Amino acid sequence: MGLAEVLTIIFVVLKLTGVISWNWFLVLLPEIIAIGIYVLWFLFLMVFINRKAGLFNWKRRK
């Protein structure tokens, strides 16, 4: 379990127990940021693999 997941669990518990009165967006923000980083990393890898292996050729053939 990473830092984002631990922070999300802590923030959710604090929100549900009434210790903090943050907006749910702020409570879930560490997880939203982590998902964004995972998506960017996935897209970067797909572009890198495509360029390295040449799996998809988008140029029109004559």
Secondary structure, DSSP 8 states (H G I E B T S, - for coil): --HHHHHHHHHHHHHHTTS----HHHHHHHHHHHHHHHHHHHHHHHHHHHHHH-----S---
